[in-house]
Amino acid sequence: MTAGNHRWNGKDLLKKLVEWPGEAVVWMKAKLHTEDYEKHMLHTSRPLEVDAASVETLRRRLQTPAAAIGASAGPSDRTLVERIRRETDRLNRNNVTRTEAYRRMYIRHPELHWALLAHMVSRNGGWCMTDLQGELLPYLLSEEQRRSVFAFLERANALIFGDAYPQLLLYEECLRLQRPLFHLLPHLGVSRFMRGVWEQFWQERSPIMLTIGLIVNEQHYIEDRVVRHPHFRRTVLDTLFFHTQSVLQLNQVVFPYQEGRLIRLGGLILEDFSSRKERIEVGKKLYGILFGLPSVHQGILRFASGKPHTGSRADFWPHLFSARRLSPPVPRGELKERLDGCRLRPGALPLYSPPLEAAWNDQPVAPPEPGDWFRSPEVLDFFRTIEPPASFEMTQAYGAGLGRIELAVLAGDLLE
């Protein structure tokens, strides 16, 4: 729709449908260009190799009786455990504090690949949280629905941090004292699976094995506590609106990376969040993008170090989003088309994408449900060499998805 002062109406929808074939041609040309770009980038890719012998060593380690029990903790150990818990609680205040804590951990210890992966995935969690209070989704979801999705995202984000960050802090203490302390992991509520993974990392120093271990652990950790929790099944995952997550882009994970002065988006689409296996495999593929594509890796580091996480999508695309409202919310019946792919239409204002602090108040983190998910070494089947995915460039796909959301909003406005 061209710029104007009238509302978006049926004629505009018909015009949009007439224009669709031409837009499809433009989209196909852009897709072919994207495929050529991906092929070029993959020439420099490198696999993240997993040694089969290391996997078998870990299997034997997990099957030993000692792996099933935690050693007793002396006074100094209990003091350390309490200090780690306090520091974790301090940083587990909201998505922004968690995301920055991951980044700082990676800067201090670049061998902890998972910390950078967690930083980038946690950025996505924050963006999804603020989208719920941004320019478009409030037209599609009720306040109750948005609060339910936020509670779901916040719980998963907080629980993963509460489980994983103490492990990273304990590793720092191991480095400081120059000796392993992983017998204390059970006292921090960490699965015995991770004791085996960390003890092997201490000996072999393979960041790939450790990263896969943490991916597997965290997705199992939230399975019953969040994904299959009756409350979140009823209020989010089993609801009709969540089944349209592909339209709402809740299932896109994008990694902004700086290429010259341009910010491109790499990433993947998670088709079925309810599938633990798919979440793990997508996590591994994201790891492959992050550390298996050197140019993307360097571009992500430039972005992450230069753009502190606020929760606003203006962090990566300020030409399309604004962290401040530049005009009052547009009432239904007066909506107009503002997007043209990854650009704004002439005269259109950027979409409002608030920082987290403006979108949601901090939520107290309820204690996690007790229990250890680990039952069988069968999960070691996930420990395989990771090849960067052939399709990873999401710049065009993200813009197209955003356009679908806007179209859904405008089409819904016709019914008002």
C-alpha positions in Angstrom: 0.0 0.0 0.0 1.2 3.4 -0.8 1.5 6.1 1.9 -1.7 7.8 2.7 -4.0 9.0 5.4 -6.8 6.5 4.9 -7.0 3.1 6.6 -5.9 -0.1 5.1 -9.0 -1.6 3.4 -10.3 -4.3 1.1 -9.0 -2.6 -2.0 -5.5 -2.5 -0.5 -5.8 -6.3 0.2 -6.8 -6.9 -3.4 -4.0 -4.8 -4.7 -1.6 -6.8 -2.4 -2.9 -10.0 -4.0 -2.4 -8.7 -7.5 1.1 -7.6 -6.7 2.0 -11.0 -5.1 3.2 -12.7 -8.4 5.7 -9.9 -9.0 6.8 -9.9 -5.4 7.3 -13.7 -5.7 9.7 -13.2 -8.6 11.7 -10.7 -6.6 11.7 -13.2 -3.7 12.9 -16.0 -5.9 15.8 -13.9 -7.3 16.8 -12.9 -3.7 16.6 -16.6 -2.7 19.0 -17.6 -5.5 21.4 -14.9 -4.5 21.2 -16.1 -0.9 22.0 -19.7 -2.0 25.0 -18.5 -3.9 26.2 -16.5 -0.9 25.7 -19.6 1.4 27.7 -21.8 -1.0 30.5 -19.2 -1.0 30.6 -19.0 2.8 30.5 -22.8 3.1 33.8 -23.1 1.2 35.6 -21.9 4.3 33.5 -23.9 6.8 34.9 -26.4 9.2 33.3 -29.4 10.9 33.1 -29.4 14.7 34.6 -32.9 15.1 33.6 -35.3 17.8 36.0 -38.2 18.5 34.2 -41.5 18.8 36.8 -42.7 21.3 36.0 -39.8 23.6 32.3 -40.6 23.4 33.0 -44.1 24.5 35.2 -42.9 27.3 32.3 -40.7 28.5 30.0 -43.6 28.2 32.1 -45.7 30.6 32.5 -42.7 32.9 28.7 -42.3 33.2 28.3 -46.0 33.9 30.6 -46.2 36.8 29.0 -46.3 40.3 30.9 -43.2 41.4 29.2 -41.1 38.7 25.8 -41.8 40.4 26.6 -40.3 43.8 27.9 -37.0 44.8 30.8 -36.7 47.2 30.2 -35.0 50.6 31.0 -31.3 50.9 33.3 -29.9 53.6 32.9 -26.5 55.1 34.9 -24.7 52.4 33.0 -26.5 49.7 29.7 -25.5 51.2 30.9 -21.9 51.4 31.8 -22.1 47.7 28.5 -23.6 46.7 26.6 -20.9 48.6 28.7 -18.2 46.9 28.0 -19.6 43.5 24.3 -19.7 44.3 24.2 -16.1 45.4 26.1 -14.9 42.3 23.7 -16.9 40.1 20.7 -15.5 41.8 22.1 -12.0 41.5 22.5 -12.3 37.7 19.3 -14.3 37.2 17.2 -11.1 37.5 16.0 -10.9 34.0 16.8 -11.8 30.4 19.2 -8.8 29.9 21.3 -9.6 33.0 21.5 -13.3 32.0 22.4 -12.6 28.5 25.2 -10.2 29.5 26.5 -12.7 32.1 26.9 -15.3 29.3 28.8 -12.9 27.1 31.2 -11.9 29.9 31.9 -15.5 30.8 32.8 -16.2 27.1 35.1 -13.2 27.0 36.9 -14.5 30.2 37.0 -18.1 28.9 36.7 -18.5 25.1 37.1 -22.2 25.5 33.5 -22.2 26.8 31.9 -22.2 23.4 28.5 -22.8 25.0 28.6 -19.5 26.8 28.6 -17.6 23.4 26.0 -19.8 22.0 23.8 -19.2 25.1 24.4 -15.5 24.8 23.1 -15.4 21.2 20.1 -17.7 21.9 19.3 -15.7 25.0 19.2 -12.5 22.9 16.5 -14.2 20.8 14.6 -15.0 24.0 14.7 -11.4 24.9 13.6 -10.2 21.5 10.6 -12.6 21.6 9.7 -11.3 25.0 9.6 -7.7 23.9 7.9 -8.5 20.6 4.9 -9.3 22.7 4.7 -5.6 23.7 6.0 -4.2 20.5 4.3 -2.8 17.4 2.5 -5.8 15.9 1.8 -8.7 18.2 -0.5 -6.8 20.5 -3.0 -6.6 17.6 -2.9 -10.4 17.2 -2.7 -11.6 20.8 -4.8 -10.6 23.9 -3.0 -9.3 27.0 -3.7 -12.6 28.7 -2.1 -14.6 25.8 0.9 -12.3 25.8 1.4 -12.6 29.5 1.2 -16.4 29.2 3.8 -16.5 26.4 6.1 -14.2 28.3 5.8 -16.4 31.4 6.7 -19.4 29.3 9.7 -17.8 27.7 10.9 -16.3 31.0 10.7 -19.6 32.9 12.7 -21.4 30.3 15.3 -18.6 30.1 15.6 -18.4 33.9 15.8 -22.2 34.5 18.5 -22.8 32.0 20.5 -20.0 33.4 20.0 -21.2 37.0 21.2 -24.7 36.0 24.0 -23.8 33.6 25.6 -20.7 35.1 26.6 -22.3 38.4 28.5 -24.9 36.3 30.4 -22.2 34.5 31.2 -20.4 37.8 32.4 -23.7 39.3 34.7 -24.2 36.3 36.2 -20.8 37.0 36.9 -21.8 40.5 38.6 -25.0 39.3 40.9 -22.9 37.1 41.7 -20.6 40.0 42.6 -23.5 42.3 44.1 -25.6 39.5 42.1 -28.7 40.5 38.7 -30.2 39.6 35.8 -29.6 41.8 33.0 -31.2 39.8 32.1 -33.5 42.7 30.2 -30.4 43.9 27.8 -30.3 40.9 25.2 -32.4 42.6 25.2 -29.9 45.5 24.3 -27.3 43.0 21.4 -29.4 41.7 23.1 -30.3 38.5 22.5 -33.6 36.8 25.1 -36.3 37.3 25.3 -36.5 33.5 27.2 -33.1 33.6 29.6 -34.3 36.2 30.9 -36.9 33.7 31.0 -34.3 30.9 32.9 -31.8 33.0 35.4 -34.3 34.3 36.1 -35.4 30.8 36.5 -31.8 29.6 38.9 -31.1 32.4 41.1 -34.0 31.1 40.7 -33.6 27.3 39.8 -29.8 27.0 37.5 -30.5 24.1 35.1 -27.5 23.9 32.9 -29.4 21.3 32.1 -32.3 23.6 31.4 -29.9 26.5 29.1 -27.7 24.3 27.1 -30.7 23.0 26.9 -32.0 26.6 25.4 -28.6 27.8 23.0 -28.5 24.9 21.7 -32.0 25.7 21.6 -31.3 29.4 19.7 -28.0 29.3 17.0 -29.2 26.8 16.4 -32.3 29.0 16.4 -30.0 32.1 13.5 -27.9 30.8 11.6 -30.8 29.3 9.4 -31.6 32.3 9.9 -28.3 34.1 8.6 -26.2 31.2 7.8 -27.9 27.9 5.7 -30.7 29.4 4.6 -28.8 32.5 0.8 -28.9 32.7 0.5 -25.2 33.2 2.5 -24.2 30.1 0.8 -27.0 28.0 -2.6 -25.5 28.9 -1.8 -21.8 28.6 0.8 -21.8 25.7 1.9 -25.0 23.9 -1.5 -26.6 23.3 -3.3 -23.4 22.4 -4.4 -22.5 18.9 -2.4 -19.3 18.8 0.9 -21.0 19.6 0.3 -23.4 16.7 0.6 -20.3 14.5 4.1 -19.6 15.9 5.6 -19.8 12.4 3.4 -16.7 11.5 4.4 -15.0 14.8 8.1 -15.9 14.2 8.4 -17.3 17.7 10.3 -20.2 16.1 13.0 -18.2 14.4 16.4 -18.0 16.0 18.6 -15.3 14.3 22.2 -14.5 14.9 23.0 -10.9 13.8 26.5 -10.7 12.3 28.4 -7.7 11.1 29.7 -7.8 7.5 31.4 -4.5 6.8 28.8 -1.9 7.7 25.9 -4.3 7.1 24.2 -6.4 9.8 23.1 -9.7 8.3 21.1 -12.5 10.0 22.2 -16.1 10.2 20.1 -18.7 12.0 17.5 -21.4 11.7 13.8 -22.2 12.2 12.7 -24.5 14.9 9.7 -26.3 13.5 8.5 -28.1 16.6 9.4 -26.7 20.0 7.6 -29.6 21.7 10.2 -32.0 20.3 13.2 -32.3 22.7 15.2 -34.1 19.9 14.5 -31.3 17.5 15.5 -28.6 20.0 18.8 -30.4 20.6 19.5 -30.9 16.9 18.7 -27.3 16.2 21.0 -26.2 19.1 23.8 -28.3 17.5 23.2 -26.7 14.1 23.3 -23.2 15.6 26.6 -24.2 17.2 27.7 -25.2 13.8 26.8 -21.8 12.4 28.4 -20.0 15.2 31.8 -21.9 15.3 31.9 -23.7 12.0 31.7 -20.6 9.7 34.7 -18.4 10.5 33.3 -15.2 8.8 30.0 -15.5 10.6 31.8 -16.2 13.9 33.8 -13.1 13.6 30.8 -11.0 12.5 28.8 -12.3 15.5 31.7 -11.4 17.9 31.8 -7.8 16.4 28.0 -7.5 16.8 28.0 -8.9 20.3 30.8 -6.8 21.6 29.5 -3.6 19.9 25.8 -3.8 20.7 24.9 -4.4 24.3 21.7 -6.5 24.6 18.7 -4.4 25.7 15.9 -6.7 24.4 14.9 -4.3 21.6 15.3 -5.5 18.0 16.7 -2.0 17.4 19.9 -3.5 18.7 20.5 -5.1 15.3 18.3 -3.3 12.8 17.8 0.3 13.9 16.7 1.2 10.4 13.6 -0.9 10.9 12.9 -0.8 14.6 13.0 1.9 17.3 13.4 1.4 21.0 11.2 4.4 21.6 7.7 5.0 20.5 7.9 7.7 17.8 4.1 8.1 17.7 1.1 6.9 19.8 -0.1 3.4 19.1 -2.3 3.4 16.0 -5.9 2.5 16.8 -7.7 -0.3 14.9 -9.3 1.0 11.8 -6.4 3.3 11.0 -3.6 0.8 10.3 -1.4 1.3 7.3 1.2 -0.9 5.6 4.7 0.2 6.7 7.1 -2.6 5.6 8.6 -3.4 2.2 10.7 -6.5 2.8 13.6 -5.6 5.1 12.9 -1.9 4.6 10.3 0.7 5.6 8.0 2.2 3.0 8.6 5.9 2.1 7.4 8.1 5.0 6.8 5.1 7.4 8.0 5.3 10.9 10.2 2.4 12.4 8.3 -0.3 14.2 8.3 0.1 18.0 10.5 -2.6 19.7 10.8 -1.8 23.3 13.8 -2.6 25.6 13.0 -5.3 28.1 12.8 -2.9 31.0 10.0 -1.0 29.2 8.1 -4.2 28.3 8.1 -6.3 31.4 8.8 -6.0 35.1 11.3 -8.4 36.6 9.8 -11.7 37.7 10.8 -13.6 40.8 12.4 -16.9 39.8 10.5 -19.8 41.5 12.7 -22.7 42.6 13.0 -25.5 40.0 11.2 -28.8 40.5 13.7 -31.3 41.9 15.0 -34.4 40.1 17.7 -35.6 37.8 16.6 -36.2 34.2 19.5 -38.6 33.4 18.6 -42.2 33.1 20.5 -43.8 30.3 23.7 -43.2 28.3 21.6 -43.4 25.1 21.7 -39.6 25.0 25.3 -40.0 23.9 23.9 -40.7 20.4 23.7 -36.9 20.1 27.5 -36.7 20.3 28.4 -36.6 16.7 30.5 -34.4 14.4 28.6 -31.2 13.5 28.7 -29.8 10.0 27.5 -26.3 9.5 24.0 -26.4 7.8 23.9 -25.7 4.1 21.1 -23.2 4.6 21.7 -20.6 7.3 21.2 -17.1 5.9 18.1 -15.7 7.4 18.1 -12.0 6.4 15.6 -12.4 3.6 13.5 -15.0 5.5 13.3 -12.7 8.6 12.1 -9.8 6.5 9.5 -11.9 4.8 8.3 -13.3 8.1 7.9 -9.8 9.5 5.9 -8.9 6.5 3.6 -11.8 7.1 3.0 -10.7 10.6 2.1 -7.2 9.4 -0.2 -8.6 6.7 -2.0 -10.7 9.4 -2.4 -7.6 11.5 -3.8 -5.6 8.5 -6.1 -8.4 7.4 -7.5 -8.7 10.9 -8.1 -5.0 10.9 -10.5 -5.4 8.0 -12.7 -7.4 10.2 -13.0 -4.7 12.8 
